[in-house]
Amino acid sequence: MENLPLIKFAELNRGIIIRDSFQDIFLIADIDGNQGVDDQEVYEHTMPMRLDALLMVLVLEGSSEIALDYVPYTIGTNSFTIIMPTHTIQLNKISKDFKGKLLVISREFLDECNTAKRSPSMANYMQLRKNPCTTFEPEETELVDNYIELLRTKIKNRTHFFQKEVMQNSFVGFLLEIANIFMGKKDGLLMPALSRKEELFEQFLQLLFEHCKEQHVVTFYAEKLFITPQYLSLILKELTGKSANKWIDDALIVEAKILLKAPQATVQQVADILHFSDQSTFGKFFKKHMGISPMEYRKS
């Protein structure tokens, strides 16, 4: 994995002056190619970087030239682009008449939306990764634009007692609308042929989904895949930017957060379900990754 700058969500949030932001984990911004540009025809920025967040861009007018994983793309009117945290991104040009909507979603928000107990699909993941830019019909652009504005109203409704839950549900609904549009275009999308490394990644995700609660060490997953722990971590780091240990820890944190929000389960029971040796060890693990104790998270 190349040593590129990794831009965190908080940096993006600070860097986008005009935006609607929810708890520093989700933001929506309007993009105007004319803002901050003098008499130049385009704005140019050539430094490649990686983003620790999911980006979605809906283009309403104008065009832009970008590179994702060093593959050039020109995105124009009625296009929708999904930039995953694992992408290397380079913004080359943006026209002065460019207008669009930008969504930036943190890993934290994505993890908390993943309450449906479904195994991740590597095929779907790779299909999106290999088809990051899609052209919409005008009516599809209007539908997605309206849904983005609906999400914006949810962000602004700060007096709602269940704002976070409403935001999560609205975003899941938004993703379903996007998925529905993509399903209608599946014949025109590149169907990914998985490399050997991608096949191992898919198998690892399935194993992690099935065993993360009780198996916390890389060795278990590597042995199941008949490869060394070092090679497994190398594959994951290359494809996702995250080591095997980080994948396991993140999966455990997602499970822990879901269980801690269940009022009938005590912290000790959550520690037991996740196969920690005792409540203290679980508490230290959770605080290391979340910055607060399991009890503090439950009360938040």
Buried (B, 14 or more C-beta within 10 A) or exposed (E): BEEBEEBEBEBBBEEBEEBBBBEBBBBBBBBBBEEEBEEEEBBEEEEBBBBBBBBBBBBBBBBBBBBBBEEEBEBBBBBBBBBBBBBBBBBBBBBBEBBBBBBBBBBBBBBBBBEEEEEEEBEEBBBBBBBBBBBBEEEBBEBBBEBBEEBBEBBEEEEEEEBBEBBBEBBEEBBEBBEEBBEEBEEEBEEBEEEEBBEBBBBBBBBBEEBBBEBBEBEBBBEBBEBEBEBBBBBBBEBBBBBBBBBBBBBBBBBBBBBBEEEEBBBEEBBBBBEBEEBEEBBEBBBEBBEEBBEEBBEE
